[in-house]
Amino acid sequence: MKLSCWNISLNDLNVMETKKIEPILKDERGLFFEVANKLEIRHIVVTTFNENSIRGNQFRKNMDQYFFLISGKAKLVTKSLNSSIKNETQLTQGSLVYIPRNTAFVTIAEKESVLLEFSPQEFDPDNPDINKFELIG
């Protein structure tokens, strides 16, 4: 059995800074990840990706988002609306990345993947705050 702790505040994550979270428990049954602690979360989504699927090409004006890759492998491309620079990062199991509001993003699954997305802001289905922004085709 392997025990480890993750001692980072989610507020300390910078845009496109990916943190690799090690499981706090790893044994013959599987893995146990602590993704967030002491954070008010008002919106949680689990997204599945088939291999080579593309999701995103959008940004949020009023929501900060955190992505945690539960399983698989994906590439994340982001671009702040205030910059001309695109950033790319590889996501593998246990990767956590912060995407602040007004940052366009797209996720490309390199393998079948499961992604947990969560936000401290509430999602309103009547005003979804999903703004299209073509990062890749």
Secondary structure, DSSP 8 states (H G I E B T S, - for coil): -EE------GGG--BT-EEE---SEEETTEEE----SS----EEEEEEE-TT-EEEEEE-SS--EEEEEEESEEEEEEEETT-S--EEEEEETTEEEEE-TTEEEEEEESSSEEEEEEESS---TTS---EE--S--
